Amino acid sequence: MTSSPNGTMPIGDALESLLRDGLPVRFTAYDGSSAGPADSPVELELANQRGLQYLLTAPGDLGLARAYAAGDLRLHGVHPGDPYPAMQLILHHTKFRRPGPAELLTILRGLGLANLRPPPPPPQEHLPRWRRVVEGMRHSMRRDAEAIQHHYDVSNTFYEHVLGPSMAYTCAVYPEKDASLERAQAEKHDLVCRKLDLRPGQRLLDLGCGWGGMVAHAAEHYGVRALGVTLSRPQASWAQAAIERRGLGSRAEVRHADYREVQETGFDAISSIGMTEHIGIRAYPAYFSFVRDRLRDEGRMLNHCITRPHNRPVPTGAFIDRYVFPDGELIGSGRIISAAQDAGLEVMHEENLRAHYAMTLRDWSRNLVENWDACVAEVGEATARVWGLYLASCRLGFEGNVVQLHQVLTVRTSPEGSDGFPLRPSW
């Protein structure tokens, strides 16, 4: 580790001194310094002082996200809509050591103590959790609505470009490895319908219905009367218009409402696809009790959500919490199963679709790349870059078993013990 006679330190030297095994990609900085292999196909460029300030004042994924969203930290050699190859290198081949207090002070002085003044965060960043208290207690109706709006109300047109015609923003189920995204999303909806054993004339409630894909599929292909609810007004408007275009208006409805506002009961089936991540772990007892109270005896509920590979509470990373899913919470499938059981639901089946979500994210990234110019025109380059980073990082998480995706099938068993299931699964 070297410094100039005036005590300053090249940024590249400071970075390289903190890496145990060297940098796997080329790094260049605005001060003219560099690090890492000169022939690397991937280059990480720190473009200006503000980027350094972001990195120093918010160490970890938040500082990186701020610098990247602001355009102060740039990736070369990969498309911004799919930085997966670069992130794969950086994630698996970058090991930082922890400097001692004296060495850390030397590095900070060399980089300039003035750089410890944090710049304002990019406009794409949501409020920190302590500031969100003014929007209501965590997972209150008001605060949940604010969190959903931050993520889902980006732009329906943007989502059309990224998600494709299905407008399904949840893990697809690939019947074969080379199946298209559209076929895999249709298979996901159909798998849920089969697990719920839907039949013509039955009533289905879809919690957190998004753009209505499950509602429309169940009504069109299984002849049920389906009600979906979503906290996003743009989603509800888009979904209801799509339902009308498909001629399903007499059997399907999407409401802009909190699920807790649904008063109807006696449903034959309830689906919850990508919803549990948003409601909060402490709300599980009330959530599954709500489900049980709205099912008829022998009525089934399918819960499909992102999970952790263990049942220990772990705080959501700052990047995901500030830029993607404010107030989102994940836990293991065991905790979800326990909560459902404690609410009086009988657990009949569970399935882990982790590999399928990695493939889904791969295909969403491909859509973002293919529609990059249209996406940038719709939401701006900074937001599009954040989405590229988010999709690629999530893909790595599913591939590396950092997160999983579980479907848990439950039933409201009758007082006499009847569950309505065959001796073996029928799906």
N, C-alpha and C positions, 0 to 999 in steps of 0.2 A: 504494500500500500504506500503510494507516494503522494507527496503534495508539493506545490510550488513554493518558492521562497516567501511569498506573501501569505502562505498558509492555506491557499485554496486547494481543492482536490478535484481532479477530473471525475466527472460523473461515472464514466465507464470504469475507471479504476476502483471507485467506491463499490460499484455493483459487483465487479469481479472478486473483490476481496471478501465479499459476504457469501459467495457461492462455494460449496464444498467441492464440487466436481466440474466447475467451469460452466459457462453458459452454452446451451445447446443451439442457440440461434444467434445471428448477428445483432448486436445492439449498437446504435449510434445515438449521440446526444447533440443538442444544440450548441454545446461548448466545444464541439469538434472532437471529443473523445469517443472511443468505441471499445467494444469487448466482444468476445465470442468469435467463432470461426468466420473468416472473411468470405469463404465459399458457400456459406449456408444459403439455401433457397428461401429462407424466411428471415426477414429483418424486422426488428422492433426499434422504432425511431421515437425518441423523446424530443418533441419538436420545439419546446419552449419552456421558460421558467415556470409558468403556471402549472404545467404538467408535473414538474419536479415538486412544486408545492403541494399538489394533490397527493402525490406518492408519499411525501414525508409527513403530512398532517393527518392522513388516514391510511396507515399501513395496512396491507392486506387487500382483499378483493374490492373494498369500497374505494380506496384511492385509485386503484387500477381502473375501476369502472368509471370513475369521475374523469380521469385523464383521457380514457378511450372515448367516452361519450362526447367530451368537449373537443375531440380532434387533436388533443395535445400529445397523445400516445398513439402512434400509428403502426399498423401491421402492413408489411409489404411481402408479396409473394403468395398471398392467399386472398380470396375474394372476401370483402367485408360482410357479405351475406352468409358466409360459411367459413369462419376462421378455424374450423375443427382441426385441420392438419397442424396448424401452428400451436393451438392450445394443447393438442396431444403431446407435442414435443415439450412444451413448457411445463405442463402438468407433471409428466412422468420423468422428466430429466432435469429438474431444477430443485436442488436441495440447499436451502439457506441455513447457515449456521447462526447461532445467537452470539453476537459480540458482547464482551464485557462492558460494564458502565464506562470505563475510561476510553476504551476503543470506540464505543458508540459516540461519546462526546467529541472525540477527535474527528470522526467521520462527519458529524453534524456541523461542527465548526468549519471543516474543510469545504462542505457543500454550501455553507452560508446559513447562519442562524436566522437571517431574515426570511429564509424560505420556510420557516416554521409558522408563518402566518397563513392560515387557511383561506384560499379564495372562495368566493360564493360557489356553491355546487351547481352543476348544470341544471337547466330547467326541467329535464326529464326525471329528476330525482324527486321522490316523494318525501314527505316530512319524516324525521326520525320518530321512533315510537313514543318518546316522551312528549313530543309536540302534538301527537295525534290525540292526546287526552282531551284537547279542546273539541274534538269531533265526537266525543262520547267515549264511554268505557269500551274496552276492547271487546269486539264481537257483539256490541249493541247493534240494533237495527240501523241506526244512523251511521255508525262507524263502518260497519260491514258494507253499507251502500257506497260510502266514500272509497273504500278499498277496491271494490269491484269496478267502480267507475274508472279508477286509475289504470287498471289493466285492460278491461274489456271494452271500454268506450274509446279506444284509440281511433278506430275507423272501421266501419263494416267493409269498405272497399279494400282496405289494407288486409283485413283477415281473409277476404275472398282470394286475394293474390297468394297468401301464404298457406292457407288451409286447403284451397282447392274447392271444387264444386260441393263437396259434402258439408262444408262449414262445420266440421266436427273438430273441436279443439280438445280432444282427449285421446288417450292411447288407442290406436287401431289394433286389430287382431289380424295378423297375416296368415292366411290359409297355406300359402307357400312363400318361400323366401323371396321369390321374384314377383310376388303379387303387387299390383299397383296400390297406391295410397287409397284411391277411391274404393277399390274392391275390399281392401283391408278395413276401411271405416264402415262399409256396409256389413261386413262380417262381424265387426264389433257390435253394431246395433242388433244384428240378428242373433248373435250369441246371447246377448242380454234378454232378448225376447224369448229365446228357447229356454233359458234358465228360469225365467219367470213363468214359463208355460202359458203364454198369452193365448187367448182364444177369442173368437168373434163375440162382440157384445160386452166383454169385460171392461172394467174401468182401470186405467193406468194413471198414476201421478208420477211425473218426472221432476225431481227436485234439482234446481240449478240447471235448467234445460238448455242453456246456451242459445244457439240459433235454431233450436227445435229439431235437430236431426233425429233424435230418438223418438220424439213425439210423432213426427211425420212417418217414420219407418214403421212404428208399431201400428198406427192407424191405417196405413196403406196396405201393409203386408199381413197384418194379423187381425184386422177388423175390430180393433178396440176403440173405445172412446178415451182419448188421451188428453190430460191437462198437464202443461208444463209451466213452471214458474222460474223467473230469473230476476235478479236485482238490476240488470242492465236494461235501461229503456231502449237503446238502439238495438240490442239483441232481440227484445220482445217484438219491436216493430218489424224488423227484418224477418223474424220467424213467422209471424202471423201473416205477413204478405206472401211468403213462400208457401205456407199452408193453403192459402186461398188460390194461388196459382196452380197448385197440384189438385185442386178440387176436393180438399179434405176438410173444408170449413165446418161441415156438419159433424165431424168426428174428432177434431183436434182443435185445441186452443192453447195459446201461450199468453200468460199474464205477466205484466211487470209488477212483481210483488216479492216480498220476503217470504220464504217458505213457512215461516211461523204465522203468517196471516192466512194460510189455507184453512178454511173451516170445514170443508166437506170431509166425510168419513166413509167407511165401508168400501175402500178401494180393494180391488182384487190383486193389485200389484203396485209396487213403488220402485222406481229406479232412481239411483243417485250416482251420476257419472261425473267425476271430477268436482264434486261439491264438498266433500268432507274436509279437504285441505283448507277450506276457507272458514269453517265454522268455529274452530278452536277446540283443543283437546278437552278443556273444562266443560264445554258445551255438549260433549258426547252423550252424557246421561239424558239431558233434555231432548237432544236430537233423536236418539233412538226411541225414547218414550213417545215423542211426537209421531214417529213412524208407526210404532205399534198401535197407538190409539186411532190411527187412520186406516188401518188394515182390517178387513173382515177376518174371521177365523179361517185358517188355511191360506190366507193371503201371503204372498211372498214379497221380499224386499231384496234387491241386488244393490250392494254398495261397491262402487268402483272408484278407487282413489290411489294417489301416490302415497307410498309408505316408506319407512326406514327399515333397514335389515335388523333392527333391534327395537326394544320397547322403552328405551331411555330417552327422556326429553332432551333435545338438542336445539339450541337457538338457530333459527334460520340465518344463513349468511347475509351480511349487510347488503351485498349487491342484489340478491333476490328480494330482500325485504324492501329496499328503497326504490328499485327500478322495475321490479316485475310483479311480485305478489305481496303487497303490504299486508301485514298481519297474518300471513299464511303460516300454518303449523303442520308438521308431519310427525308421525309416530308409527310404530310397528303394527303389523296386522294383528298381533296378539292383543294389543290394547283395544283395537277396534272390535275384535271378536268378544272380548270381555265386556265391553260397554254394551254391545248388542244383547249379549246373554243377560246381563244385569237388568236390562230394560224389559226382559220377558220374551225376547225373540229366541227361537231355536236355530242354531247355526247348522246348516245342512251341507255346505260345501265352500271351499276357498281355493283360489287359484292365483298364482303369481305370473304376471305377464311382463316381467321386467325387460326381457329381450325385445318384445314387441314395441315397447315405448322407445327404446333406442332407435329402432328402425323407423318409427313414426317421426321422430325428431330429425333423422337423416332426410326424410322426404320433405318435411316442412322447410328445412334448410335449402334443399334443392329448389323448391318453389320460390323461396325468397331470392335466391341467386337469379333464377330465370326471369323473375319479375322485378328485378332490383330497381330499374329506372322508374317504373310505375309506383313502387312502394316509396321510394324517396320523394317522388312528386306528391304523394298522398300525405305522408307524415313527417317528411324532413329526413335529411341524411343521418342526423344524430340518433333519432329514434330507431331508424332502420339498422344502424350499427349496433345499438343496444340489443335489438332483437337477434341479430346475427350472433352476437356474443352469448346471449341467453340460450338460444337453441343449441349451440355447439357445446356450451358448458353442461347443459342438462343431459345431452347425449352422452358425454363422458361420464356423468354421474350414474346413469343407468347401466352403461357398459361396465363400469367398475364396481357395481353393486354398492354404491353409496346410497342409492335410493332404489325402490322397487315399485311395482304396481300390483295391487291385489284386488281381486273381486271376491267379495264375501256374500254368499247367498243365505238368507235367513227366512224364517216363516213365523207367522203368529199361529202357534199351535192351539188347537181348541181346548177348552177345559177338560174334554174327555181324552185328550192326547192325540187327536187326529191331526196329521200334518198335510195330507193330500198328496204326498210324494209317492212315486213308484218305488219298488225295492232297490233299483239302481238308477243312476242318472239317465235322463232321456235325451240330453242335448249332445 
